Amino acid sequence: MRIKWTNLLTPHQLKFNKFIEKPKPADNITSNAYGGVTIDSLKTKHGEYKIPKSYLMDSENTIKNVSITLNREQTGLVNLNMLPNSSIVFSHTIYKTVMVDLLH
């Protein structure tokens, strides 16, 4: 699975999580868990990241889906004549969930 980006003008954070279903054979019950990886910042305008196959494979558990989040936060100033000592934070997030069975 590859993640590609273009035209990033400011650094972004890339994060992906896998949703895992863990069987408990003794009780015939399943439990759910998340396993995540965060790449601190993408500083290149254009790029690509390949999620390793080993991240998507698990011999004991069932991986249901992978969620991908690309976000950034930027601090700016407000008109200081109107609001002295003020600032503003801009946040932008793109979120996508991919079902693992679609990846095979």
C-alpha positions in Angstrom: 0.0 0.0 0.0 1.4 3.4 -1.1 0.5 6.8 0.1 1.4 9.6 -2.2 1.2 13.4 -1.8 1.7 16.5 -3.9 1.7 20.2 -3.3 2.3 20.2 0.4 3.3 23.8 1.2 3.8 23.3 5.0 5.0 20.3 7.0 2.3 17.7 7.7 2.1 14.7 10.0 1.2 11.3 8.6 -0.3 8.7 10.8 -1.8 5.3 10.1 -3.5 2.8 12.4 -4.6 -0.8 11.9 -7.8 -2.2 13.4 -7.1 -5.7 14.7 -9.6 -8.3 15.8 -8.0 -10.7 18.4 -9.7 -14.1 18.9 -9.8 -15.7 22.4 -10.2 -19.4 21.6 -11.0 -20.4 25.2 -14.1 -18.3 25.5 -14.9 -18.0 21.8 -14.8 -14.2 22.2 -13.1 -11.6 20.1 -11.5 -8.3 21.3 -10.4 -5.3 19.2 -7.3 -3.3 19.3 -5.5 -0.6 17.4 -1.8 -0.5 16.4 -0.5 2.7 15.1 2.6 4.3 13.5 3.2 8.1 13.3 5.7 9.8 10.9 6.4 13.1 12.6 6.5 15.3 9.6 6.5 15.3 5.9 8.6 18.2 4.8 8.8 17.5 1.1 6.3 19.1 -1.3 5.8 15.8 -3.3 6.5 12.4 -1.9 5.5 8.8 -1.3 5.5 6.4 1.6 5.0 2.7 1.3 3.4 0.9 4.2 5.3 -2.4 4.7 3.5 -5.6 4.0 4.6 -6.9 7.4 2.4 -4.1 9.0 -0.6 -5.5 7.1 0.0 -9.2 7.9 -0.6 -10.9 11.2 -0.6 -14.7 11.7 -2.6 -14.7 15.0 -5.1 -11.8 14.5 -7.4 -10.6 11.8 -6.6 -7.1 10.5 -9.9 -5.4 9.5 -8.9 -2.0 8.2 -6.2 0.7 8.1 -7.0 4.3 8.8 -4.7 7.0 7.3 -4.6 10.5 8.7 -2.7 13.5 7.2 -2.8 16.6 9.2 -1.1 19.9 10.0 -1.5 22.7 12.5 -0.3 26.2 11.9 -0.3 29.2 14.3 -1.0 32.7 13.0 -1.7 36.2 14.3 -5.0 38.0 14.5 -5.2 41.7 13.9 -3.4 43.0 17.0 -5.3 46.3 16.8 -8.6 44.5 17.2 -7.5 41.7 19.6 -4.3 42.5 21.5 -2.1 39.5 22.6 -4.2 37.1 20.5 -3.3 34.3 18.1 -5.1 31.7 16.0 -4.4 28.1 15.2 -5.4 26.6 11.8 -5.9 22.9 11.7 -6.4 20.8 8.5 -7.0 17.0 8.6 -7.6 14.4 5.8 -8.8 11.0 7.0 -9.3 7.8 5.0 -10.2 4.3 6.1 -9.2 1.4 3.8 -10.6 -2.1 4.3 -7.8 -4.6 4.3 -9.6 -7.2 2.2 -9.6 -4.6 -0.6 -5.7 -4.5 -0.5 -5.2 -8.2 -1.4 
